[in-house]
Amino acid sequence: MLITVYHGVDVGTAKDKGAMHFDALPSCGEEVEIDRKAYVVGRVWHLPSARFAGAKLAILINEAVDEAIMSRTPALASA
């Protein structure tokens, strides 16, 4: 599933990391791995644009996770 990923504290100041493919939609609080770094999903929302091709969902990743506490089966993303 194609999802737009934003990195930052809030949506207004977050940087767009691009659209990435996920096996399933991550939920708030879930750990995800992007570019071999671990993050926690802070927000998930729908992008309702029906007129344009591309991702219809977005996530905000807002904090890195220490590798030592990352779960064994994180959600993986590929660009």
URWO-V134682 format. One record per residue. PHI is phi as a letter, one per 40 degrees, with the letter a starting at -180 (999 if undefined). Layout:
phi=[PHI & PHI]
//
This chain:
phi=[999 & c & b & c & b & b & b & i & c & a & c & c & b & c & c & c & c & h & c & b & c & b & c & a & c & c & b & d & g & c & c & b & b & b & f & g & b & c & b & b & c & c & a & b & a & c & b & c & c & c & c & b & c & h & c & b & b & a & b & b & b & b & a & c & b & c & d & c & b & c & c & c & b & c & c & b & b & b & c]
//
